[in-house]
Amino acid sequence: MSKPTTPSSGRKLTVNVKTAKKRSPASAEWLRRQLNDPYVVAAKQQGWRSRAAFKLLELDDRYKILRPGLRVVDLGAAPGGWTQVAIARGAGAVVGVDLLPIDPISGSVLIQGDFNDPDMPERLTALMGGKADLILSDMAPNTTGHAATDHLRIMALAELAVEFARENLAPDGAFVAKVFQGGSEKAMLDTLKRNFTSVRHAKPPASRKESSELYVVATGFRGG
């Protein structure tokens, strides 16, 4: 894979959706946004499986969370963009977990299953040869369109990921997860601050401006 480059912010020609009349307004708007999204275009050109790969690339450029040789677990990995980034940045062992099937990615082990399954920690430790140095979570539930409901649902997922990280990270490990702004994240952040030496919020440039998503970057895990 060639060296990743961030899409330029220069003026772009607008691509119209020729089949808009046959689609619902929401479907037509989603397709129009995809066709005119420079990150979508760049992901296809550079071989990333999703535009979300740029979010992790930008977070890593800022916080240096990926290092050669790390053991990495990618929760909610499908379609595999974050797993690709972890491998490209030199991780030693990468395991992706998702309820959905994921096409094979060279250099990784991909598990179709629930990360909350009782046997998952043991499986991951065996595959990686030890506990994870970094746990990633870009998980998001299907949205309902109701902001308060969607916020609570993604925060519930994020809290499950936090508990998973507390149980499966090696000492001094790191955790990165997507959250939504909405007021109910304080309890989760308090938990992270008790368990990590540094907890920061970030909104990478690849995160759409209209989205309320943020990423929490926690480093220096105190457990183990």
C-alpha positions in Angstrom: 0.0 0.0 0.0 1.3 3.4 -1.0 2.0 6.1 1.7 -1.3 7.5 2.8 -2.0 11.1 1.9 -4.7 13.3 3.5 -7.3 14.6 0.9 -6.8 18.2 0.0 -9.3 20.8 1.0 -9.3 22.5 -2.4 -12.4 23.2 -4.4 -14.1 20.1 -5.7 -16.6 19.7 -8.6 -20.0 18.6 -7.3 -21.2 15.2 -8.6 -24.9 14.9 -8.9 -26.9 11.7 -8.4 -28.5 10.8 -11.7 -30.9 8.3 -10.0 -32.1 10.7 -7.3 -35.7 10.6 -8.5 -35.8 6.9 -7.9 -34.5 7.1 -4.4 -35.8 8.4 -1.1 -34.5 11.8 -0.1 -32.4 10.4 2.6 -30.9 7.8 0.3 -30.2 10.3 -2.4 -28.5 12.7 0.1 -26.3 9.9 1.4 -25.2 8.9 -2.0 -24.6 12.5 -3.0 -22.5 13.0 0.1 -20.5 9.9 -0.6 -19.8 10.8 -4.2 -18.6 14.3 -3.2 -16.6 13.2 -0.2 -12.8 13.6 -0.8 -12.1 11.0 1.9 -14.2 8.4 0.2 -12.4 9.1 -3.1 -9.0 9.0 -1.4 -9.8 5.7 0.4 -10.6 4.1 -2.9 -7.5 5.5 -4.6 -5.2 4.4 -1.7 -6.7 1.0 -1.1 -8.3 1.6 2.3 -11.5 -0.3 2.9 -13.3 2.8 4.3 -12.9 6.5 4.7 -12.7 5.8 8.5 -9.1 4.7 8.0 -8.2 8.4 7.7 -9.6 9.0 11.2 -7.2 6.6 12.8 -4.3 7.8 10.6 -4.9 11.3 11.8 -5.3 10.3 15.4 -2.1 8.4 15.2 -0.2 11.3 13.6 -1.3 13.4 16.5 -1.0 11.1 19.5 1.5 8.4 18.3 -0.7 5.5 19.5 0.6 2.9 17.0 4.1 1.6 17.2 6.0 -1.3 15.6 5.4 -4.6 17.4 2.2 -3.7 19.3 -0.5 -6.3 19.9 -3.7 -4.6 18.7 -7.4 -5.6 19.0 -9.9 -3.8 16.7 -13.4 -4.0 18.0 -16.2 -3.6 15.4 -13.6 -4.0 12.8 -15.7 -4.4 9.6 -15.1 -3.5 6.9 -11.4 -3.4 8.0 -10.1 0.1 7.5 -8.7 0.5 11.1 -7.2 -3.0 10.9 -5.4 -2.0 7.7 -4.0 1.1 9.3 -2.7 -0.8 12.4 -0.9 -3.2 10.0 0.4 -0.5 7.8 1.8 1.4 10.9 3.8 -1.7 12.0 1.7 -3.5 14.6 3.1 -6.9 15.4 -0.2 -8.7 15.9 -3.6 -7.4 14.9 -6.9 -9.2 15.6 -10.2 -7.7 14.3 -13.6 -8.7 15.8 -17.0 -8.0 14.4 -20.4 -9.5 14.3 -20.2 -9.1 10.5 -17.9 -11.1 8.2 -14.8 -9.3 7.0 -12.9 -10.1 3.9 -9.3 -11.4 4.7 -6.7 -8.8 5.4 -3.1 -9.9 5.1 -1.2 -9.7 8.4 -4.3 -9.9 10.6 -6.6 -12.5 12.2 -10.3 -11.7 11.8 -13.0 -13.2 14.1 -16.7 -13.1 13.3 -18.2 -13.0 16.7 -19.2 -10.9 19.7 -16.4 -9.3 21.7 -18.4 -9.8 24.8 -18.4 -13.6 24.5 -17.0 -15.2 27.7 -14.3 -17.0 25.8 -13.1 -14.0 23.7 -10.4 -12.7 26.1 -8.7 -16.2 26.2 -8.9 -16.5 22.4 -7.4 -13.1 21.8 -4.6 -13.7 24.3 -3.7 -17.0 22.7 -3.7 -15.5 19.2 -1.6 -12.5 20.1 0.7 -14.2 22.6 -0.3 -11.9 25.4 -2.7 -9.1 26.4 -3.4 -6.2 24.0 -1.2 -3.2 24.0 -3.8 -1.2 22.1 -7.6 -1.7 21.9 -9.4 0.2 19.2 -13.2 0.7 18.9 -14.9 2.5 16.0 -18.1 0.8 16.8 -21.4 2.5 16.2 -25.0 1.1 16.3 -27.5 1.6 13.5 -28.9 5.1 13.9 -32.5 5.8 14.5 -32.4 9.5 13.6 -33.4 10.4 17.1 -30.3 12.2 18.5 -30.9 11.4 22.2 -31.6 7.7 21.5 -28.6 7.4 19.1 -26.3 9.0 21.7 -27.4 6.6 24.4 -26.9 3.6 22.1 -23.4 4.5 21.1 -22.4 5.4 24.6 -23.6 1.9 25.7 -21.3 0.4 23.1 -18.4 2.6 24.2 -18.9 1.6 27.9 -18.8 -2.1 26.9 -15.6 -1.4 25.1 -14.1 0.4 28.1 -14.9 -2.6 30.3 -13.3 -4.9 27.7 -10.2 -2.7 27.7 -9.9 -2.8 31.5 -9.9 -6.5 31.4 -7.8 -7.2 28.4 -5.1 -4.4 28.1 -1.5 -5.0 29.2 0.0 -2.5 31.7 0.7 0.9 30.0 -1.6 0.0 27.1 -3.9 2.4 25.2 -7.5 2.6 24.2 -9.2 4.6 21.4 -13.0 4.7 21.0 -15.7 6.6 19.3 -18.2 8.5 21.4 -21.0 11.0 20.7 -21.3 14.4 22.3 -24.5 14.5 24.3 -23.9 14.8 28.0 -24.0 11.2 29.2 -20.3 10.5 28.6 -19.1 11.9 31.9 -19.3 8.6 33.9 -17.4 6.8 31.2 -14.7 9.5 31.2 -14.4 9.3 34.9 -13.8 5.6 34.7 -11.1 6.1 32.1 -9.4 8.8 34.1 -9.2 6.4 37.1 -7.6 3.7 34.9 -5.3 5.7 32.5 -2.7 8.3 33.1 -3.9 10.5 30.2 -7.4 10.8 28.6 -8.0 13.2 25.7 -10.8 14.0 23.3 -10.2 14.6 19.6 -12.2 15.2 16.5 -9.9 14.3 13.5 -10.3 16.2 10.3 -11.8 13.1 8.6 -14.7 13.2 11.0 -17.5 15.0 9.2 -18.2 18.5 10.7 -21.9 17.9 11.0 -21.3 14.7 13.0 -21.4 14.8 16.8 -18.8 12.0 17.0 -15.6 12.4 19.0 -12.8 10.1 19.8 -11.4 9.4 23.2 -7.7 8.6 23.4 -6.7 7.0 26.7 -3.0 6.1 27.3 -1.0 4.7 30.1 -3.2 2.0 31.4 -2.7 1.5 35.1 -4.2 -2.0 35.4 -2.6 -5.4 34.8 
